[in-house]
């Protein structure tokens, strides 16, 4: 049974979200030009073990509002509050990894752990280091010429969007999501580096960096570099998967997430750990 879409009104936006299951909370954050429907296999497979939440970032999917990386943090905060969730694991796919990192830097006490899936190359401050694997500047120019349909068609054929298993349903799902991508972020002025970008080495939240084994060499290299930059992070490859491992290998992907989430679900938050260490010294 498909979970019901719900909506949350936040400052300047109306956020679509979906919830299922019980257990430790995990929030799934979609990648660029996609939306929460990309997580359909995870709702089916993880909701028996976890409290699964996914949402469309403002300006993407069926969420209203202008895309805004800084307000995304506020929206996720508001969603957790509305659902009375004190702490959650945050899974950020591709562009969504930036939101996961920014949220953990801003509100580490609300994050049990991070899963960073296929992230772009980031510099030490968590800002995109100029990568040529997604030609955003050209897509922006095309959109300004009213060629958004051409952008969608090109993106669905891009190497990062190719699945490595024969599943007509998963391929159709990708096309459906890209077909409704509204392009609001491409019509806006290039925002540059977000002001809240975290200094990666300052993050103390447990992190797992994931790539499909057949992800692009650029993204696999970026994943290794990010794992090295984050204190205590691990890097894992999902066999038989490309840049979208949650659709390419949903079973292995869900097992990986569930194991990592359960490992850290009941660990004390960073501030609490520091307090306990101080208590032992007195």
Backbone as CSV, one residue per row, in Angstrom:
resi,resn,N_x,N_y,N_z,CA_x,CA_y,CA_z,C_x,C_y,C_z
1,UNK,0.839,-1.199,0.000,0.000,0.000,0.000,0.870,1.244,0.000
2,UNK,0.577,2.169,-0.901,1.370,3.383,-0.998,1.014,4.341,0.127
3,UNK,2.062,4.931,0.754,1.844,5.856,1.837,1.225,7.147,1.296
4,UNK,0.443,7.782,2.145,-0.277,8.989,1.744,0.653,10.193,1.800
5,UNK,0.574,11.043,0.764,1.307,12.299,0.788,0.668,13.245,1.797
6,UNK,1.510,13.937,2.536,1.059,14.963,3.468,1.821,16.248,3.165
7,UNK,1.336,17.363,3.709,1.955,18.653,3.418,2.159,19.438,4.707
8,UNK,3.285,20.127,4.755,3.627,20.975,5.890,3.879,22.381,5.377
9,UNK,3.186,23.342,5.968,3.418,24.742,5.607,4.549,25.294,6.465
10,UNK,5.579,25.784,5.801,6.677,26.445,6.487,6.813,27.846,5.891
11,UNK,7.743,28.618,6.396,7.901,29.999,5.933,8.211,30.021,4.440
12,UNK,7.245,30.501,3.646,7.462,30.657,2.210,7.376,29.392,1.401
13,UNK,6.882,28.305,1.976,6.849,27.050,1.218,5.751,26.136,1.749
14,UNK,5.404,25.160,0.919,4.496,24.084,1.298,5.203,22.786,0.925
15,UNK,5.579,22.029,1.942,6.486,20.896,1.769,5.707,19.587,1.735
16,UNK,5.871,18.837,0.627,5.275,17.502,0.556,6.181,16.521,1.278
17,UNK,5.560,15.633,2.089,6.341,14.612,2.763,5.521,13.335,2.881
18,UNK,6.210,12.259,3.244,5.598,10.944,3.369,6.252,10.225,4.548
19,UNK,5.471,9.490,5.310,5.947,8.835,6.532,5.414,7.407,6.569
20,UNK,6.229,6.481,7.072,5.781,5.093,7.254,6.668,4.416,8.281
21,UNK,6.124,3.393,8.945,6.910,2.522,9.798,7.127,3.033,11.208
22,UNK,7.792,2.187,11.981,8.146,2.495,13.362,9.591,2.111,13.602
23,UNK,10.145,2.688,14.678,11.526,2.393,15.027,12.361,3.652,14.973
24,UNK,13.678,3.503,14.957,14.550,4.673,14.825,14.200,5.451,13.548
25,UNK,14.228,6.777,13.654,13.816,7.620,12.529,14.951,7.801,11.529
26,UNK,14.593,7.758,10.246,15.538,8.040,9.173,14.846,8.934,8.150
27,UNK,15.494,10.036,7.799,14.966,10.985,6.820,15.746,10.813,5.521
28,UNK,15.031,10.642,4.416,15.629,10.415,3.102,15.505,11.695,2.274
29,UNK,16.645,12.198,1.780,16.686,13.471,1.054,17.099,13.195,-0.392
30,UNK,16.244,13.571,-1.322,16.433,13.241,-2.741,17.535,14.068,-3.402
31,UNK,17.933,13.606,-4.577,18.939,14.294,-5.369,18.336,15.308,-6.330
32,UNK,19.209,15.919,-7.119,18.814,16.996,-8.026,17.862,16.481,-9.105
33,UNK,16.826,17.280,-9.377,15.816,17.006,-10.403,14.953,15.794,-10.070
34,UNK,15.090,15.264,-8.855,14.274,14.135,-8.420,13.363,14.589,-7.284
35,UNK,12.670,13.661,-6.645,11.794,13.999,-5.524,11.631,12.770,-4.644
36,UNK,10.758,12.858,-3.654,10.650,11.778,-2.665,10.231,10.441,-3.263
37,UNK,9.637,10.435,-4.451,9.231,9.165,-5.050,10.413,8.263,-5.377
38,UNK,11.624,8.826,-5.433,12.789,7.981,-5.701,12.999,6.950,-4.589
39,UNK,12.396,7.195,-3.408,12.602,6.328,-2.259,11.524,5.258,-2.125
40,UNK,10.754,5.011,-3.167,9.681,4.007,-3.087,10.190,2.639,-2.593
41,UNK,11.320,2.120,-3.091,11.778,0.819,-2.581,12.128,0.865,-1.096
42,UNK,12.623,2.009,-0.625,13.007,2.111,0.782,11.771,2.142,1.687
43,UNK,10.698,2.779,1.242,9.470,2.729,2.026,8.972,1.289,2.127
44,UNK,9.097,0.555,1.046,8.613,-0.827,1.055,9.482,-1.728,1.925
45,UNK,10.804,-1.517,1.909,11.726,-2.442,2.560,12.168,-2.005,3.953
46,UNK,12.210,-0.704,4.214,12.729,-0.224,5.486,11.652,0.033,6.527
47,UNK,10.406,0.235,6.089,9.372,0.638,7.038,9.038,-0.462,8.052
48,UNK,9.436,-1.702,7.785,9.244,-2.765,8.776,10.243,-2.651,9.922
49,UNK,11.345,-1.908,9.689,12.397,-1.805,10.705,12.622,-0.388,11.217
50,UNK,12.250,0.606,10.410,12.568,1.996,10.735,11.356,2.900,10.537
51,UNK,11.405,4.055,11.182,10.423,5.119,10.959,10.952,5.959,9.803
52,UNK,10.391,5.761,8.614,10.937,6.320,7.381,10.192,7.601,7.018
53,UNK,10.955,8.663,6.761,10.393,9.954,6.369,11.122,10.416,5.114
54,UNK,10.387,10.915,4.146,10.992,11.532,2.967,10.197,12.774,2.615
55,UNK,10.851,13.741,1.990,10.160,14.972,1.624,10.759,15.541,0.347
56,UNK,9.951,16.367,-0.332,10.432,17.124,-1.485,11.017,18.433,-0.979
57,UNK,12.264,18.706,-1.308,12.832,19.998,-0.953,12.043,21.123,-1.637
58,UNK,12.008,22.277,-0.993,11.209,23.365,-1.543,11.628,23.663,-2.990
59,UNK,10.620,23.786,-3.851,10.870,24.049,-5.257,11.144,22.812,-6.091
60,UNK,11.123,21.624,-5.475,11.330,20.373,-6.202,10.105,19.482,-6.013
61,UNK,9.912,18.564,-6.946,8.780,17.647,-6.840,7.474,18.407,-6.737
62,UNK,6.699,18.076,-5.716,5.401,18.721,-5.522,5.424,19.731,-4.374
63,UNK,6.614,20.098,-3.891,6.719,21.134,-2.863,6.739,22.511,-3.512
64,UNK,5.990,23.428,-2.917,5.969,24.806,-3.390,7.094,25.601,-2.730
65,UNK,7.353,26.784,-3.268,8.383,27.657,-2.715,9.586,27.732,-3.629
66,UNK,10.367,28.785,-3.455,11.581,28.962,-4.243,12.709,28.123,-3.656
67,UNK,13.445,27.397,-4.493,14.566,26.615,-3.976,15.533,27.502,-3.196
68,UNK,15.945,27.029,-2.047,16.805,27.824,-1.175,17.552,26.864,-0.256
69,UNK,18.848,26.716,-0.469,19.630,25.737,0.290,19.606,26.032,1.782
70,UNK,19.641,27.301,2.146,19.628,27.635,3.567,18.267,27.351,4.189
71,UNK,17.189,27.651,3.473,15.854,27.390,4.016,15.556,25.893,4.077
72,UNK,16.235,25.091,3.256,16.065,23.637,3.333,16.361,23.133,4.742
73,UNK,17.382,23.703,5.378,17.727,23.304,6.748,16.569,23.618,7.685
74,UNK,15.994,24.812,7.527,14.847,25.202,8.357,13.652,24.286,8.106
75,UNK,13.439,23.919,6.840,12.303,23.055,6.506,12.450,21.682,7.152
76,UNK,13.655,21.127,7.092,13.876,19.814,7.709,13.701,19.902,9.227
77,UNK,14.183,20.973,9.810,13.994,21.200,11.249,12.500,21.256,11.581
78,UNK,11.746,22.014,10.794,10.306,22.143,11.034,9.592,20.811,10.864
79,UNK,10.029,20.003,9.905,9.400,18.709,9.681,9.642,17.775,10.864
80,UNK,10.862,17.731,11.365,11.140,16.895,12.528,10.314,17.340,13.737
81,UNK,10.196,18.654,13.915,9.390,19.160,15.028,7.925,18.772,14.859
82,UNK,7.410,18.914,13.632,5.999,18.596,13.385,5.707,17.129,13.641
83,UNK,6.699,16.260,13.418,6.527,14.824,13.626,6.985,14.378,15.015
84,UNK,7.362,15.345,15.860,7.814,15.066,17.233,8.990,14.090,17.252
85,UNK,9.919,14.285,16.323,11.117,13.450,16.240,12.292,14.234,16.806
86,UNK,12.870,13.725,17.881,13.983,14.417,18.529,15.288,14.253,17.763
87,UNK,15.556,13.013,17.289,16.796,12.741,16.567,16.492,11.784,15.431
88,UNK,17.203,11.968,14.335,16.993,11.112,13.175,18.315,10.903,12.447
89,UNK,18.401,9.775,11.771,19.462,9.586,10.787,19.053,10.343,9.524
90,UNK,20.012,10.977,8.870,19.730,11.723,7.640,20.490,11.064,6.498
91,UNK,19.761,10.628,5.479,20.353,10.047,4.272,20.210,11.075,3.154
92,UNK,21.333,11.568,2.646,21.299,12.553,1.567,21.889,11.977,0.306
93,UNK,21.080,11.936,-0.769,21.535,11.370,-2.035,22.029,12.484,-2.966
94,UNK,23.256,12.385,-3.452,23.823,13.301,-4.431,23.737,14.742,-3.910
95,UNK,22.992,15.615,-4.586,22.861,16.984,-4.104,22.276,17.024,-2.698
96,UNK,21.434,16.051,-2.356,20.854,15.995,-1.028,21.873,15.790,0.076
97,UNK,23.082,15.314,-0.261,24.129,15.149,0.745,24.544,16.495,1.318
98,UNK,24.465,17.554,0.513,24.826,18.879,1.026,23.865,19.314,2.124
99,UNK,22.562,19.032,1.937,21.601,19.375,2.977,21.853,18.542,4.229
100,UNK,22.139,17.262,4.061,22.419,16.411,5.211,23.595,16.956,6.018
101,UNK,24.662,17.347,5.338,25.832,17.895,6.016,25.513,19.231,6.688
102,UNK,24.790,20.096,5.972,24.458,21.411,6.526,23.569,21.281,7.754
103,UNK,22.612,20.355,7.706,21.726,20.164,8.851,22.519,19.642,10.049
104,UNK,23.412,18.704,9.810,24.220,18.154,10.899,25.142,19.205,11.496
105,UNK,25.639,20.121,10.668,26.493,21.190,11.177,25.692,22.192,11.997
106,UNK,24.455,22.444,11.569,23.616,23.428,12.242,22.969,22.877,13.501
107,UNK,22.512,21.612,13.453,21.756,21.026,14.559,22.264,19.605,14.846
108,UNK,23.505,19.462,15.268,24.059,18.108,15.466,23.299,17.296,16.510
109,UNK,22.662,17.982,17.464,21.920,17.260,18.499,20.670,16.579,17.967
110,UNK,20.237,16.953,16.735,19.053,16.346,16.145,19.408,15.197,15.198
111,UNK,20.698,14.880,15.062,21.154,13.894,14.069,21.858,12.740,14.763
112,UNK,21.359,11.520,14.543,22.026,10.343,15.105,23.198,9.903,14.240
113,UNK,23.054,10.023,12.919,24.126,9.662,11.998,23.768,10.167,10.605
114,UNK,24.753,10.151,9.725,24.588,10.597,8.340,24.950,9.473,7.384
115,UNK,24.162,9.346,6.314,24.537,8.511,5.170,24.590,9.447,3.968
116,UNK,25.763,9.572,3.373,26.008,10.506,2.278,26.236,9.683,1.017
117,UNK,25.246,9.711,0.141,25.154,8.793,-0.993,25.493,9.514,-2.289
118,UNK,26.601,9.123,-2.915,26.987,9.704,-4.202,27.179,11.200,-4.169
119,UNK,27.834,11.751,-3.132,27.932,13.208,-3.013,28.796,13.807,-4.109
120,UNK,28.556,15.081,-4.431,29.469,15.778,-5.339,30.789,16.046,-4.641
121,UNK,31.780,16.454,-5.397,33.063,16.794,-4.776,32.893,18.083,-3.977
122,UNK,33.294,18.033,-2.711,33.151,19.181,-1.820,34.520,19.642,-1.353
123,UNK,34.644,20.945,-1.135,35.898,21.431,-0.569,35.852,21.301,0.950
124,UNK,36.869,21.775,1.638,36.960,21.589,3.090,35.828,22.275,3.835
125,UNK,35.182,23.271,3.202,34.061,23.966,3.824,32.707,23.385,3.408
126,UNK,32.716,22.254,2.723,31.461,21.623,2.350,30.775,22.268,1.167
127,UNK,31.490,23.058,0.379,30.935,23.720,-0.799,31.340,22.937,-2.040
128,UNK,30.434,22.865,-3.017,30.762,22.166,-4.261,32.072,22.697,-4.834
129,UNK,33.022,21.801,-5.047,34.234,22.163,-5.758,33.932,21.963,-7.239
130,UNK,34.204,22.969,-8.049,33.745,22.989,-9.436,33.936,21.634,-10.110
131,UNK,32.819,20.982,-10.349,32.824,19.662,-10.966,32.109,19.754,-12.299
132,UNK,32.636,19.078,-13.293,32.048,19.159,-14.629,31.091,18.007,-14.903
133,UNK,30.799,17.159,-13.897,29.989,15.982,-14.205,28.518,16.315,-14.415
134,UNK,28.049,17.457,-13.899,26.682,17.930,-14.173,26.791,19.354,-14.713
135,UNK,26.460,19.579,-15.990,26.644,20.904,-16.597,25.531,21.886,-16.206
136,UNK,25.487,22.268,-14.928,24.404,23.106,-14.423,24.369,24.456,-15.143
137,UNK,25.535,25.046,-15.396,25.551,26.367,-16.045,24.886,26.297,-17.421
138,UNK,25.179,25.245,-18.181,24.552,25.113,-19.507,23.060,24.821,-19.365
139,UNK,22.689,23.987,-18.397,21.264,23.723,-18.186,20.532,25.009,-17.790
140,UNK,21.199,25.866,-17.021,20.579,27.138,-16.647,20.366,28.005,-17.890
141,UNK,21.356,28.063,-18.759,21.216,28.840,-19.991,20.086,28.298,-20.858
142,UNK,19.988,26.983,-20.974,18.922,26.380,-21.774,17.548,26.707,-21.181
143,UNK,17.452,26.653,-19.870,16.169,26.943,-19.226,15.766,28.387,-19.438
144,UNK,16.733,29.289,-19.393,16.439,30.699,-19.630,15.974,30.935,-21.068
145,UNK,16.306,30.004,-21.958,15.826,30.082,-23.354,14.542,29.270,-23.535
146,UNK,13.878,28.956,-22.425,12.632,28.180,-22.458,12.829,26.794,-23.053
147,UNK,13.964,26.159,-22.744,14.269,24.827,-23.246,14.331,23.810,-22.099
148,UNK,13.445,23.976,-21.111,13.465,23.072,-19.965,13.169,21.638,-20.387
149,UNK,12.284,21.441,-21.355,12.008,20.078,-21.821,13.267,19.416,-22.360
150,UNK,14.098,20.201,-23.052,15.351,19.654,-23.576,16.311,19.314,-22.436
151,UNK,16.305,20.137,-21.383,17.127,19.839,-20.212,16.687,18.513,-19.590
152,UNK,15.388,18.353,-19.419,14.868,17.111,-18.822,15.264,15.897,-19.660
153,UNK,15.111,16.013,-20.965,15.408,14.882,-21.836,16.898,14.544,-21.810
154,UNK,17.737,15.578,-21.765,19.176,15.334,-21.705,19.572,14.727,-20.359
155,UNK,18.950,15.214,-19.285,19.324,14.740,-17.964,18.934,13.274,-17.754
156,UNK,17.790,12.863,-18.258,17.374,11.484,-18.050,18.279,10.512,-18.817
157,UNK,19.022,11.022,-19.801,19.974,10.200,-20.548,21.407,10.344,-20.040
158,UNK,21.605,11.195,-19.050,22.944,11.460,-18.525,23.502,10.191,-17.861
159,UNK,24.814,9.981,-17.922,25.396,8.771,-17.307,25.047,8.597,-15.827
160,UNK,24.926,9.687,-15.079,24.596,9.561,-13.659,23.186,9.029,-13.431
161,UNK,22.333,9.112,-14.438,20.941,8.693,-14.290,20.692,7.279,-14.794
162,UNK,21.726,6.597,-15.236,21.521,5.271,-15.815,21.534,4.188,-14.747
163,UNK,20.531,3.306,-14.815,20.466,2.180,-13.902,21.221,0.986,-14.493
164,UNK,21.699,0.123,-13.605,22.510,-1.023,-14.036,21.783,-2.341,-13.866
165,UNK,20.503,-2.312,-13.532,19.713,-3.535,-13.506,18.507,-3.356,-14.410
166,UNK,18.018,-4.445,-14.917,16.872,-4.403,-15.836,15.583,-4.382,-15.015
167,UNK,15.083,-3.196,-14.776,13.848,-3.020,-14.024,13.048,-1.919,-14.702
168,UNK,12.115,-2.289,-15.586,11.332,-1.269,-16.301,10.603,-0.324,-15.359
169,UNK,10.165,-0.817,-14.202,9.462,0.040,-13.260,10.353,1.131,-12.709
170,UNK,11.588,0.772,-12.352,12.521,1.770,-11.822,12.884,2.797,-12.886
171,UNK,13.073,2.345,-14.115,13.394,3.278,-15.200,12.224,4.220,-15.472
172,UNK,11.020,3.678,-15.434,9.835,4.527,-15.638,9.697,5.544,-14.510
173,UNK,10.012,5.131,-13.288,9.936,6.043,-12.153,10.896,7.221,-12.328
174,UNK,12.115,6.953,-12.765,13.070,8.024,-13.001,12.552,9.009,-14.044
175,UNK,12.011,8.477,-15.135,11.499,9.354,-16.193,10.332,10.194,-15.683
176,UNK,9.468,9.611,-14.874,8.327,10.355,-14.336,8.788,11.507,-13.460
177,UNK,9.771,11.244,-12.601,10.252,12.301,-11.722,10.909,13.431,-12.508
178,UNK,11.766,13.077,-13.453,12.443,14.114,-14.237,11.436,14.890,-15.077
179,UNK,10.403,14.219,-15.574,9.393,14.893,-16.402,8.637,15.968,-15.626
180,UNK,8.522,15.822,-14.302,7.816,16.844,-13.520,8.775,17.787,-12.791
181,UNK,10.077,17.622,-13.008,11.046,18.557,-12.425,10.727,19.962,-12.921
182,UNK,10.454,20.921,-12.009,9.974,22.238,-12.447,11.054,23.213,-12.885
183,UNK,12.323,22.938,-12.565,13.404,23.815,-13.012,13.486,25.151,-12.306
184,UNK,12.855,25.280,-11.150,12.864,26.570,-10.461,14.281,27.005,-10.087
185,UNK,15.106,26.055,-9.693,16.467,26.417,-9.293,17.294,26.901,-10.471
186,UNK,16.985,26.415,-11.680,17.718,26.859,-12.863,17.279,28.256,-13.307
187,UNK,16.069,28.630,-12.992,15.577,29.975,-13.352,16.074,31.042,-12.389
188,UNK,16.459,30.625,-11.195,16.966,31.576,-10.210,18.423,31.909,-10.527
189,UNK,18.858,33.040,-9.979,20.260,33.407,-10.138,21.130,32.381,-9.437
190,UNK,22.319,32.153,-9.962,23.247,31.212,-9.344,23.539,31.681,-7.924
191,UNK,23.166,30.877,-6.900,23.310,31.344,-5.528,24.732,31.345,-5.003
192,UNK,25.652,30.663,-5.686,27.010,30.569,-5.182,27.079,29.688,-3.945
193,UNK,28.112,29.867,-3.158,28.316,29.032,-1.980,27.340,29.406,-0.883
194,UNK,26.678,28.425,-0.264,25.777,28.738,0.843,26.554,29.264,2.042
195,UNK,25.975,30.221,2.762,26.691,30.852,3.863,26.865,29.920,5.052
196,UNK,26.057,28.841,5.134,26.121,27.949,6.277,26.997,26.737,6.022
197,UNK,27.732,26.710,4.910,28.501,25.516,4.555,29.378,25.075,5.719
198,UNK,29.299,23.802,6.106,30.046,23.342,7.274,31.527,23.131,6.971
199,UNK,32.360,23.341,7.964,33.744,22.911,7.876,33.750,21.415,8.182
200,UNK,34.094,20.611,7.204,33.860,19.184,7.299,34.537,18.553,8.507
201,UNK,35.758,18.950,8.801,36.486,18.303,9.897,35.914,18.660,11.259
202,UNK,35.034,19.662,11.315,34.451,20.028,12.604,33.226,19.179,12.943
203,UNK,32.716,18.411,11.979,31.518,17.616,12.220,31.863,16.373,13.051
204,UNK,31.073,16.133,14.100,31.323,14.988,14.966,30.258,13.910,14.843
205,UNK,29.309,14.082,13.920,28.233,13.112,13.735,28.771,11.896,12.972
206,UNK,28.474,10.668,13.415,28.926,9.485,12.671,28.416,9.518,11.228
207,UNK,29.278,9.151,10.286,28.912,9.254,8.874,29.374,8.038,8.090
208,UNK,28.525,7.657,7.138,28.826,6.606,6.176,28.697,7.214,4.792
209,UNK,29.735,7.104,3.980,29.710,7.617,2.609,29.548,6.436,1.664
210,UNK,28.575,6.544,0.764,28.182,5.430,-0.094,28.299,5.830,-1.564
211,UNK,28.811,4.913,-2.362,28.741,5.028,-3.827,28.344,3.680,-4.395
212,UNK,27.647,3.707,-5.529,27.504,2.492,-6.287,28.858,2.108,-6.860
213,UNK,29.125,0.814,-6.955,30.412,0.365,-7.488,30.618,0.832,-8.917
214,UNK,29.501,1.083,-9.646,29.592,1.553,-11.033,29.257,3.027,-11.158
215,UNK,29.279,3.756,-10.033,29.122,5.208,-10.097,30.280,5.770,-10.927
216,UNK,30.162,7.022,-11.359,31.228,7.618,-12.161,32.515,7.693,-11.348
217,UNK,33.641,7.704,-12.035,34.923,7.805,-11.337,35.006,9.111,-10.561
218,UNK,34.397,10.180,-11.098,34.365,11.468,-10.404,33.653,11.343,-9.066
219,UNK,32.482,10.704,-9.056,31.725,10.591,-7.809,32.362,9.603,-6.831
220,UNK,32.927,8.524,-7.334,33.593,7.594,-6.423,34.799,8.263,-5.772
221,UNK,35.534,9.036,-6.551,36.664,9.777,-6.005,36.193,10.810,-4.983
222,UNK,35.082,11.481,-5.281,34.533,12.461,-4.344,34.092,11.787,-3.050
223,UNK,33.517,10.581,-3.163,33.091,9.851,-1.974,34.269,9.488,-1.080
224,UNK,35.341,9.007,-1.681,36.545,8.660,-0.911,37.098,9.906,-0.224
225,UNK,37.165,11.029,-0.971,37.705,12.261,-0.394,36.843,12.763,0.763
226,UNK,35.526,12.656,0.632,34.640,13.116,1.700,34.791,12.240,2.942
227,UNK,34.881,10.929,2.756,35.059,10.035,3.901,36.357,10.345,4.641
228,UNK,37.399,10.693,3.901,38.670,11.040,4.540,38.566,12.365,5.294
229,UNK,37.760,13.293,4.771,37.635,14.613,5.385,36.795,14.593,6.651
230,UNK,35.886,13.629,6.764,35.006,13.543,7.924,35.630,12.624,8.973
231,UNK,35.689,13.095,10.180,36.320,12.323,11.245,35.596,10.999,11.477
232,UNK,36.321,9.891,11.312,35.777,8.575,11.606,34.795,8.022,10.596
233,UNK,34.633,8.671,9.442,33.668,8.200,8.441,34.211,6.982,7.694
234,UNK,33.282,6.159,7.192,33.631,5.010,6.363,33.103,5.235,4.951
235,UNK,33.769,4.645,3.967,33.315,4.679,2.582,32.991,3.260,2.141
236,UNK,31.808,3.080,1.539,31.333,1.754,1.145,30.842,1.809,-0.297
237,UNK,31.151,0.770,-1.061,30.636,0.616,-2.424,29.494,-0.394,-2.424
238,UNK,28.419,-0.073,-3.122,27.291,-0.990,-3.264,27.483,-1.774,-4.563
239,UNK,27.669,-3.094,-4.486,27.927,-3.880,-5.702,26.772,-3.785,-6.695
240,UNK,27.125,-3.782,-7.987,26.132,-3.850,-9.045,25.306,-2.601,-9.232
241,UNK,25.711,-1.484,-8.619,24.902,-0.268,-8.668,25.683,0.884,-9.264
242,UNK,24.942,1.813,-9.867,25.527,3.034,-10.389,25.327,4.183,-9.416
243,UNK,25.012,5.362,-9.966,24.882,6.557,-9.130,23.603,6.543,-8.297
244,UNK,22.660,5.671,-8.604,21.393,5.634,-7.877,21.245,4.237,-7.260
245,UNK,22.060,3.921,-6.263,22.078,2.551,-5.733,20.795,2.152,-5.027
246,UNK,20.011,3.110,-4.545,18.766,2.727,-3.869,17.764,2.109,-4.836
247,UNK,17.893,2.421,-6.151,17.047,1.798,-7.171,17.742,0.627,-7.855
248,UNK,19.076,0.696,-7.961,19.826,-0.372,-8.620,19.926,-1.629,-7.759
249,UNK,20.126,-1.434,-6.458,20.311,-2.569,-5.547,19.560,-2.275,-4.250
250,UNK,18.236,-2.205,-4.319,17.469,-1.756,-3.149,17.655,-2.621,-1.912
251,UNK,17.776,-3.941,-2.079,17.935,-4.811,-0.919,19.233,-4.544,-0.179
252,UNK,20.341,-4.544,-0.915,21.649,-4.299,-0.302,21.713,-2.892,0.283
253,UNK,21.130,-1.936,-0.415,21.133,-0.542,0.042,20.374,-0.413,1.361
254,UNK,19.200,-1.023,1.445,18.393,-0.925,2.660,19.066,-1.626,3.834
255,UNK,19.694,-2.762,3.589,20.411,-3.446,4.663,21.547,-2.576,5.192
256,UNK,22.251,-1.918,4.281,23.363,-1.047,4.664,22.871,0.096,5.545
257,UNK,21.774,0.733,5.123,21.240,1.848,5.895,20.712,1.379,7.248
258,UNK,19.919,0.316,7.248,19.326,-0.151,8.503,20.404,-0.529,9.515
259,UNK,21.439,-1.228,9.079,22.510,-1.621,9.995,23.199,-0.396,10.579
260,UNK,23.476,0.593,9.741,24.186,1.791,10.210,23.301,2.618,11.139
261,UNK,22.026,2.751,10.790,21.108,3.514,11.632,20.965,2.866,13.001
262,UNK,20.783,1.553,13.034,20.628,0.863,14.320,21.902,0.947,15.154
263,UNK,23.047,0.959,14.504,24.315,1.056,15.226,24.398,2.346,16.038
264,UNK,23.787,3.417,15.503,23.929,4.731,16.129,22.623,5.278,16.697
265,UNK,21.549,4.520,16.613,20.245,5.041,17.024,20.192,5.428,18.486
266,UNK,20.859,4.686,19.337,20.755,4.936,20.776,22.042,5.489,21.368
267,UNK,22.958,5.904,20.500,24.184,6.534,21.003,23.851,7.926,21.521
268,UNK,24.544,8.396,22.566,24.273,9.745,23.068,24.647,10.790,22.037
269,UNK,23.939,11.910,22.053,24.247,12.989,21.120,25.589,13.604,21.481
270,UNK,26.244,14.344,20.536,27.594,14.853,20.781,27.714,15.645,22.074
271,UNK,26.773,16.521,22.375,26.828,17.318,23.595,26.749,16.462,24.832
272,UNK,25.893,15.425,24.778,25.744,14.528,25.920,27.025,13.748,26.168
273,UNK,27.687,13.328,25.097,28.948,12.610,25.270,29.965,13.489,25.980
274,UNK,30.036,14.768,25.558,30.984,15.687,26.173,30.651,15.890,27.646
275,UNK,29.347,16.022,27.969,28.938,16.218,29.354,29.347,15.023,30.217
276,UNK,29.154,13.809,29.694,29.493,12.621,30.477,30.980,12.495,30.716
277,UNK,31.772,12.874,29.705,33.218,12.849,29.890,33.604,13.834,31.003
278,UNK,32.952,14.994,31.003,33.259,16.000,32.021,32.883,15.478,33.408
279,UNK,31.747,14.749,33.494,31.300,14.220,34.774,32.289,13.198,35.324
280,UNK,32.852,12.383,34.400,33.792,11.363,34.872,35.065,11.985,35.440
281,UNK,35.441,13.173,34.913,36.678,13.812,35.367,36.519,14.482,36.733
282,UNK,35.263,14.719,37.168,35.039,15.425,38.428,34.862,14.463,39.588
